[in-house]
Amino acid sequence: MKATITSKGQVTVPKPVRDFLNVGKSDMIDFTIADSGKVFIEVPGEGIARHGGLLSHYKLAKPLTVEQMDEAIQAELSRQVKP
């Protein structure tokens, strides 16, 4: 993806990148320049707390057990990772 730098040094982050990073107006992003010369963009403080309530629209009759969660994770990994 490409973006143009304005005369003030500003860049509009393309929508697919904003969506991927889950950022919007007034959110912070962090730029890191690696020794290789590559530039990385991250969301500072990204952690589980930032996603609190993300799955709240999935209401279950009763909570899943740890075993049920493990089974679901393994089933999804088996579906995604093909030898």
N, CA, C and O atoms as a Tinker XYZ file with bonds, in Angstrom:
   332  protein
     1  N      0.835000   -1.175000    0.000000    73     2
     2  CA     0.000000    0.000000    0.000000    64     1     3
     3  C      0.879000    1.236000    0.000000    63     2     4     5
     4  O      1.964000    1.252000    0.582000    81     3
     5  N      0.405000    2.235000   -0.640000    73     3     6
     6  CA     1.158000    3.486000   -0.708000    64     5     7
     7  C      0.367000    4.602000   -0.050000    63     6     8     9
     8  O     -0.862000    4.564000    0.005000    81     7
     9  N      1.090000    5.599000    0.448000    73     7    10
    10  CA     0.494000    6.802000    1.011000    64     9    11
    11  C      1.393000    7.971000    0.655000    63    10    12    13
    12  O      2.600000    7.807000    0.482000    81    11
    13  N      0.810000    9.130000    0.549000    73    11    14
    14  CA     1.553000   10.340000    0.184000    64    13    15
    15  C      1.833000   11.177000    1.423000    63    14    16    17
    16  O      0.957000   11.348000    2.271000    81    15
    17  N      3.039000   11.694000    1.530000    73    15    18
    18  CA     3.406000   12.588000    2.631000    64    17    19
    19  C      3.045000   14.008000    2.232000    63    18    20    21
    20  O      3.410000   14.467000    1.150000    81    19
    21  N      2.322000   14.707000    3.112000    73    19    22
    22  CA     1.921000   16.084000    2.827000    64    21    23
    23  C      3.098000   17.030000    3.068000    63    22    24    25
    24  O      4.150000   16.615000    3.553000    81    23
    25  N      2.909000   18.294000    2.727000    73    23    26
    26  CA     3.957000   19.300000    2.938000    64    25    27
    27  C      4.267000   19.485000    4.425000    63    26    28    29
    28  O      5.337000   19.982000    4.775000    81    27
    29  N      3.344000   19.091000    5.297000    73    27    30
    30  CA     3.560000   19.183000    6.744000    64    29    31
    31  C      4.144000   17.895000    7.310000    63    30    32    33
    32  O      4.293000   17.777000    8.526000    81    31
    33  N      4.480000   16.925000    6.458000    73    31    34
    34  CA     5.055000   15.669000    6.918000    64    33    35
    35  C      4.015000   14.679000    7.423000    63    34    36    37
    36  O      4.364000   13.707000    8.094000    81    35
    37  N      2.743000   14.912000    7.110000    73    35    38
    38  CA     1.683000   14.029000    7.579000    64    37    39
    39  C      1.349000   12.965000    6.541000    63    38    40    41
    40  O      1.509000   13.169000    5.337000    81    39
    41  N      0.883000   11.827000    7.039000    73    39    42
    42  CA     0.497000   10.718000    6.180000    64    41    43
    43  C     -0.843000   10.187000    6.679000    63    42    44    45
    44  O     -1.056000   10.068000    7.885000    81    43
    45  N     -1.731000    9.875000    5.766000    73    43    46
    46  CA    -2.963000    9.193000    6.143000    64    45    47
    47  C     -2.678000    7.701000    6.109000    63    46    48    49
    48  O     -2.283000    7.158000    5.076000    81    47
    49  N     -2.881000    7.040000    7.243000    73    47    50
    50  CA    -2.663000    5.600000    7.309000    64    49    51
    51  C     -3.813000    4.936000    6.548000    63    50    52    53
    52  O     -4.980000    5.188000    6.850000    81    51
    53  N     -3.496000    4.100000    5.576000    73    51    54
    54  CA    -4.559000    3.479000    4.782000    64    53    55
    55  C     -5.539000    2.691000    5.659000    63    54    56    57
    56  O     -5.150000    2.095000    6.663000    81    55
    57  N     -6.811000    2.701000    5.261000    73    55    58
    58  CA    -7.866000    2.066000    6.044000    64    57    59
    59  C     -7.570000    0.605000    6.364000    63    58    60    61
    60  O     -7.786000    0.195000    7.505000    81    59
    61  N     -7.083000   -0.210000    5.413000    73    59    62
    62  CA    -6.796000   -1.606000    5.784000    64    61    63
    63  C     -5.763000   -1.720000    6.912000    63    62    64    65
    64  O     -5.839000   -2.636000    7.731000    81    63
    65  N     -4.804000   -0.797000    6.956000    73    63    66
    66  CA    -3.795000   -0.815000    8.021000    64    65    67
    67  C     -4.438000   -0.389000    9.337000    63    66    68    69
    68  O     -4.194000   -1.010000   10.371000    81    67
    69  N     -5.257000    0.665000    9.311000    73    67    70
    70  CA    -5.960000    1.103000   10.531000    64    69    71
    71  C     -6.845000   -0.015000   11.063000    63    70    72    73
    72  O     -6.880000   -0.269000   12.267000    81    71
    73  N     -7.558000   -0.680000   10.161000    73    71    74
    74  CA    -8.429000   -1.779000   10.575000    64    73    75
    75  C     -7.615000   -2.917000   11.184000    63    74    76    77
    76  O     -7.994000   -3.470000   12.216000    81    75
    77  N     -6.503000   -3.265000   10.552000    73    75    78
    78  CA    -5.647000   -4.341000   11.044000    64    77    79
    79  C     -5.113000   -4.026000   12.435000    63    78    80    81
    80  O     -5.080000   -4.897000   13.305000    81    79
    81  N     -4.696000   -2.784000   12.644000    73    79    82
    82  CA    -4.157000   -2.363000   13.938000    64    81    83
    83  C     -5.252000   -2.033000   14.947000    63    82    84    85
    84  O     -4.980000   -1.840000   16.132000    81    83
    85  N     -6.495000   -1.971000   14.465000    73    83    86
    86  CA    -7.637000   -1.613000   15.311000    64    85    87
    87  C     -7.418000   -0.248000   15.963000    63    86    88    89
    88  O     -7.574000   -0.093000   17.174000    81    87
    89  N     -7.056000    0.736000   15.141000    73    87    90
    90  CA    -6.840000    2.094000   15.625000    64    89    91
    91  C     -7.747000    3.060000   14.876000    63    90    92    93
    92  O     -8.216000    2.778000   13.773000    81    91
    93  N     -7.976000    4.192000   15.500000    73    91    94
    94  CA    -8.803000    5.232000   14.889000    64    93    95
    95  C     -8.328000    6.593000   15.354000    63    94    96    97
    96  O     -7.209000    6.749000   15.842000    81    95
    97  N     -9.189000    7.561000   15.195000    73    95    98
    98  CA    -8.870000    8.949000   15.539000    64    97    99
    99  C     -8.328000    9.049000   16.971000    63    98   100   101
   100  O     -8.898000    8.490000   17.908000    81    99
   101  N     -7.240000    9.759000   17.108000    73    99   102
   102  CA    -6.569000   10.059000   18.382000    64   101   103
   103  C     -5.824000    8.875000   18.998000    63   102   104   105
   104  O     -5.196000    9.042000   20.044000    81   103
   105  N     -5.868000    7.686000   18.390000    73   103   106
   106  CA    -5.070000    6.566000   18.896000    64   105   107
   107  C     -3.603000    6.807000   18.559000    63   106   108   109
   108  O     -3.276000    7.506000   17.600000    81   107
   109  N     -2.729000    6.215000   19.367000    73   107   110
   110  CA    -1.294000    6.361000   19.155000    64   109   111
   111  C     -0.759000    5.141000   18.410000    63   110   112   113
   112  O     -1.237000    4.023000   18.604000    81   111
   113  N      0.237000    5.370000   17.554000    73   111   114
   114  CA     0.984000    4.281000   16.937000    64   113   115
   115  C      2.457000    4.562000   17.162000    63   114   116   117
   116  O      2.869000    5.711000   17.319000    81   115
   117  N      3.236000    3.506000   17.173000    73   115   118
   118  CA     4.658000    3.623000   17.483000    64   117   119
   119  C      5.469000    3.147000   16.284000    63   118   120   121
   120  O      5.217000    2.064000   15.755000    81   119
   121  N      6.438000    3.945000   15.852000    73   119   122
   122  CA     7.322000    3.592000   14.740000    64   121   123
   123  C      8.664000    3.157000   15.303000    63   122   124   125
   124  O      9.220000    3.817000   16.181000    81   123
   125  N      9.184000    2.047000   14.799000    73   123   126
   126  CA    10.496000    1.553000   15.201000    64   125   127
   127  C     11.327000    1.320000   13.949000    63   126   128   129
   128  O     10.868000    0.675000   13.006000    81   127
   129  N     12.552000    1.845000   13.936000    73   127   130
   130  CA    13.463000    1.618000   12.820000    64   129   131
   131  C     14.437000    0.526000   13.236000    63   130   132   133
   132  O     15.205000    0.694000   14.183000    81   131
   133  N     14.399000   -0.589000   12.523000    73   131   134
   134  CA    15.284000   -1.722000   12.820000    64   133   135
   135  C     16.664000   -1.474000   12.230000    63   134   136   137
   136  O     16.834000   -0.628000   11.352000    81   135
   137  N     17.636000   -2.215000   12.717000    73   135   138
   138  CA    19.002000   -2.107000   12.191000    64   137   139
   139  C     19.050000   -2.410000   10.696000    63   138   140   141
   140  O     19.919000   -1.911000    9.981000    81   139
   141  N     18.114000   -3.231000   10.234000    73   139   142
   142  CA    18.062000   -3.596000    8.812000    64   141   143
   143  C     17.560000   -2.450000    7.937000    63   142   144   145
   144  O     17.649000   -2.510000    6.711000    81   143
   145  N     17.028000   -1.397000    8.581000    73   143   146
   146  CA    16.479000   -0.274000    7.832000    64   145   147
   147  C     14.977000   -0.347000    7.650000    63   146   148   149
   148  O     14.366000    0.592000    7.141000    81   147
   149  N     14.378000   -1.453000    8.061000    73   147   150
   150  CA    12.925000   -1.589000    7.964000    64   149   151
   151  C     12.265000   -0.784000    9.069000    63   150   152   153
   152  O     12.818000   -0.629000   10.158000    81   151
   153  N     11.080000   -0.275000    8.776000    73   151   154
   154  CA    10.314000    0.489000    9.751000    64   153   155
   155  C      9.096000   -0.343000   10.150000    63   154   156   157
   156  O      8.375000   -0.854000    9.293000    81   155
   157  N      8.878000   -0.473000   11.453000    73   155   158
   158  CA     7.756000   -1.235000   11.974000    64   157   159
   159  C      6.773000   -0.301000   12.662000    63   158   160   161
   160  O      7.169000    0.659000   13.323000    81   159
   161  N      5.488000   -0.592000   12.500000    73   159   162
   162  CA     4.429000    0.188000   13.141000    64   161   163
   163  C      3.721000   -0.729000   14.128000    63   162   164   165
   164  O      3.311000   -1.834000   13.774000    81   163
   165  N      3.579000   -0.266000   15.370000    73   163   166
   166  CA     2.890000   -1.026000   16.405000    64   165   167
   167  C      1.942000   -0.103000   17.163000    63   166   168   169
   168  O      2.054000    1.122000   17.109000    81   167
   169  N      1.012000   -0.727000   17.867000    73   167   170
   170  CA     0.138000    0.015000   18.765000    64   169   171
   171  C      0.739000   -0.114000   20.156000    63   170   172   173
   172  O      0.814000   -1.222000   20.689000    81   171
   173  N      1.174000    1.005000   20.765000    73   171   174
   174  CA     1.802000    0.903000   22.087000    64   173   175
   175  C      0.821000    0.391000   23.126000    63   174   176   177
   176  O     -0.371000    0.698000   23.092000    81   175
   177  N      1.354000   -0.398000   24.053000    73   175   178
   178  CA     0.515000   -0.894000   25.134000    64   177   179
   179  C     -0.495000   -1.923000   24.689000    63   178   180   181
   180  O     -1.450000   -2.215000   25.409000    81   179
   181  N     -0.290000   -2.480000   23.494000    73   179   182
   182  CA    -1.214000   -3.496000   23.003000    64   181   183
   183  C     -1.200000   -4.669000   23.967000    63   182   184   185
   184  O     -0.144000   -5.239000   24.241000    81   183
   185  N     -2.321000   -5.018000   24.462000    73   183   186
   186  CA    -2.421000   -6.133000   25.398000    64   185   187
   187  C     -3.859000   -6.588000   25.502000    63   186   188   189
   188  O     -4.747000   -6.051000   24.840000    81   187
   189  N     -4.072000   -7.558000   26.317000    73   187   190
   190  CA    -5.394000   -8.148000   26.441000    64   189   191
   191  C     -6.424000   -7.137000   26.961000    63   190   192   193
   192  O     -7.594000   -7.199000   26.584000    81   191
   193  N     -6.003000   -6.221000   27.812000    73   191   194
   194  CA    -6.946000   -5.254000   28.379000    64   193   195
   195  C     -7.567000   -4.379000   27.298000    63   194   196   197
   196  O     -8.718000   -3.960000   27.423000    81   195
   197  N     -6.809000   -4.099000   26.234000    73   195   198
   198  CA    -7.327000   -3.257000   25.153000    64   197   199
   199  C     -8.524000   -3.907000   24.465000    63   198   200   201
   200  O     -9.342000   -3.221000   23.853000    81   199
   201  N     -8.623000   -5.229000   24.568000    73   199   202
   202  CA    -9.681000   -5.950000   23.883000    64   201   203
   203  C    -10.809000   -6.373000   24.813000    63   202   204   205
   204  O    -11.632000   -7.213000   24.449000    81   203
   205  N    -10.851000   -5.806000   25.993000    73   203   206
   206  CA   -11.893000   -6.166000   26.951000    64   205   207
   207  C    -13.283000   -5.957000   26.362000    63   206   208   209
   208  O    -13.571000   -4.907000   25.789000    81   207
   209  N    -14.135000   -6.955000   26.507000    73   207   210
   210  CA   -15.493000   -6.867000   26.001000    64   209   211
   211  C    -15.644000   -7.145000   24.523000    63   210   212   213
   212  O    -16.757000   -7.092000   23.999000    81   211
   213  N    -14.558000   -7.440000   23.840000    73   211   214
   214  CA   -14.592000   -7.654000   22.396000    64   213   215
   215  C    -15.561000   -8.759000   21.996000    63   214   216   217
   216  O    -16.217000   -8.670000   20.958000    81   215
   217  N    -15.649000   -9.788000   22.811000    73   215   218
   218  CA   -16.501000  -10.925000   22.475000    64   217   219
   219  C    -17.818000  -10.928000   23.248000    63   218   220   221
   220  O    -18.508000  -11.947000   23.293000    81   219
   221  N    -18.164000   -9.807000   23.847000    73   219   222
   222  CA   -19.355000   -9.765000   24.702000    64   221   223
   223  C    -20.653000  -10.049000   23.947000    63   222   224   225
   224  O    -21.653000  -10.413000   24.566000    81   223
   225  N    -20.656000   -9.890000   22.628000    73   223   226
   226  CA   -21.886000  -10.161000   21.881000    64   225   227
   227  C    -22.129000  -11.659000   21.695000    63   226   228   229
   228  O    -23.195000  -12.054000   21.224000    81   227
   229  N    -21.153000  -12.498000   22.057000    73   227   230
   230  CA   -21.326000  -13.948000   22.020000    64   229   231
   231  C    -21.793000  -14.403000   23.405000    63   230   232   233
   232  O    -20.983000  -14.743000   24.268000    81   231
   233  N    -23.081000  -14.402000   23.593000    73   231   234
   234  CA   -23.634000  -14.778000   24.892000    64   233   235
   235  C    -23.876000  -16.288000   24.912000    63   234   236   237
   236  O    -24.579000  -16.823000   24.054000    81   235
   237  N    -23.297000  -16.959000   25.884000    73   235   238
   238  CA   -23.484000  -18.396000   26.038000    64   237   239
   239  C    -24.434000  -18.651000   27.205000    63   238   240   241
   240  O    -24.496000  -17.866000   28.151000    81   239
   241  N    -25.170000  -19.755000   27.126000    73   239   242
   242  CA   -26.069000  -20.125000   28.219000    64   241   243
   243  C    -25.271000  -20.344000   29.499000    63   242   244   245
   244  O    -25.699000  -19.941000   30.580000    81   243
   245  N    -24.104000  -20.986000   29.374000    73   243   246
   246  CA   -23.221000  -21.157000   30.521000    64   245   247
   247  C    -21.782000  -21.064000   30.028000    63   246   248   249
   248  O    -21.504000  -21.370000   28.868000    81   247
   249  N    -20.876000  -20.650000   30.888000    73   247   250
   250  CA   -19.475000  -20.504000   30.469000    64   249   251
   251  C    -18.875000  -21.843000   30.044000    63   250   252   253
   252  O    -19.282000  -22.900000   30.526000    81   251
   253  N    -17.908000  -21.783000   29.141000    73   251   254
   254  CA   -17.197000  -22.978000   28.717000    64   253   255
   255  C    -16.193000  -23.398000   29.786000    63   254   256   257
   256  O    -15.668000  -22.566000   30.526000    81   255
   257  N    -15.939000  -24.682000   29.853000    73   255   258
   258  CA   -14.884000  -25.170000   30.744000    64   257   259
   259  C    -13.540000  -24.958000   30.056000    63   258   260   261
   260  O    -13.482000  -24.695000   28.854000    81   259
   261  N    -12.478000  -25.072000   30.817000    73   259   262
   262  CA   -11.134000  -24.952000   30.250000    64   261   263
   263  C    -10.931000  -26.039000   29.197000    63   262   264   265
   264  O    -10.340000  -25.792000   28.146000    81   263
   265  N    -11.420000  -27.233000   29.486000    73   263   266
   266  CA   -11.284000  -28.339000   28.531000    64   265   267
   267  C    -12.003000  -28.033000   27.223000    63   266   268   269
   268  O    -11.475000  -28.318000   26.148000    81   267
   269  N    -13.202000  -27.456000   27.300000    73   267   270
   270  CA   -13.949000  -27.095000   26.094000    64   269   271
   271  C    -13.215000  -26.017000   25.296000    63   270   272   273
   272  O    -13.190000  -26.056000   24.066000    81   271
   273  N    -12.617000  -25.055000   26.004000    73   271   274
   274  CA   -11.861000  -24.014000   25.310000    64   273   275
   275  C    -10.647000  -24.615000   24.611000    63   274   276   277
   276  O    -10.347000  -24.271000   23.468000    81   275
   277  N     -9.940000  -25.532000   25.316000    73   275   278
   278  CA    -8.778000  -26.192000   24.714000    64   277   279
   279  C     -9.172000  -26.972000   23.463000    63   278   280   281
   280  O     -8.472000  -26.928000   22.452000    81   279
   281  N    -10.289000  -27.683000   23.535000    73   279   282
   282  CA   -10.766000  -28.457000   22.380000    64   281   283
   283  C    -11.079000  -27.531000   21.199000    63   282   284   285
   284  O    -10.737000  -27.842000   20.058000    81   283
   285  N    -11.717000  -26.417000   21.469000    73   283   286
   286  CA   -12.065000  -25.467000   20.408000    64   285   287
   287  C    -10.808000  -24.874000   19.775000    63   286   288   289
   288  O    -10.738000  -24.708000   18.557000    81   287
   289  N     -9.825000  -24.559000   20.600000    73   287   290
   290  CA    -8.566000  -24.006000   20.093000    64   289   291
   291  C     -7.866000  -25.039000   19.218000    63   290   292   293
   292  O     -7.405000  -24.714000   18.125000    81   291
   293  N     -7.783000  -26.285000   19.693000    73   291   294
   294  CA    -7.133000  -27.337000   18.917000    64   293   295
   295  C     -7.850000  -27.588000   17.597000    63   294   296   297
   296  O     -7.206000  -27.800000   16.570000    81   295
   297  N     -9.180000  -27.565000   17.620000    73   295   298
   298  CA    -9.954000  -27.775000   16.391000    64   297   299
   299  C     -9.661000  -26.663000   15.385000    63   298   300   301
   300  O     -9.502000  -26.930000   14.194000    81   299
   301  N     -9.590000  -25.431000   15.854000    73   299   302
   302  CA    -9.320000  -24.304000   14.948000    64   301   303
   303  C     -7.889000  -24.381000   14.412000    63   302   304   305
   304  O     -7.658000  -24.139000   13.227000    81   303
   305  N     -6.934000  -24.714000   15.275000    73   303   306
   306  CA    -5.553000  -24.840000   14.816000    64   305   307
   307  C     -5.429000  -25.960000   13.787000    63   306   308   309
   308  O     -4.713000  -25.811000   12.797000    81   307
   309  N     -6.107000  -27.060000   14.006000    73   307   310
   310  CA    -6.074000  -28.172000   13.049000    64   309   311
   311  C     -6.656000  -27.754000   11.709000    63   310   312   313
   312  O     -6.182000  -28.185000   10.657000    81   311
   313  N     -7.687000  -26.911000   11.749000    73   311   314
   314  CA    -8.314000  -26.450000   10.514000    64   313   315
   315  C     -7.401000  -25.484000    9.763000    63   314   316   317
   316  O     -7.361000  -25.513000    8.533000    81   315
   317  N     -6.665000  -24.624000   10.482000    73   315   318
   318  CA    -5.842000  -23.592000    9.849000    64   317   319
   319  C     -4.470000  -24.104000    9.428000    63   318   320   321
   320  O     -3.958000  -23.694000    8.386000    81   319
   321  N     -3.864000  -24.990000   10.214000    73   319   322
   322  CA    -2.508000  -25.451000    9.950000    64   321   323
   323  C     -2.570000  -26.806000    9.277000    63   322   324   325
   324  O     -2.898000  -27.812000    9.905000    81   323
   325  N     -2.254000  -26.821000    7.993000    73   323   326
   326  CA    -2.278000  -28.061000    7.238000    64   325   327
   327  C     -0.852000  -28.507000    7.002000    63   326   328   329
   328  O     -0.035000  -27.718000    6.527000    81   327
   329  N     -0.521000  -29.776000    7.327000    73   327   330
   330  CA     0.864000  -30.252000    7.159000    64   329   331
   331  C      1.293000  -30.273000    5.702000    63   330   332
   332  O      2.425000  -30.647000    5.397000    81   331
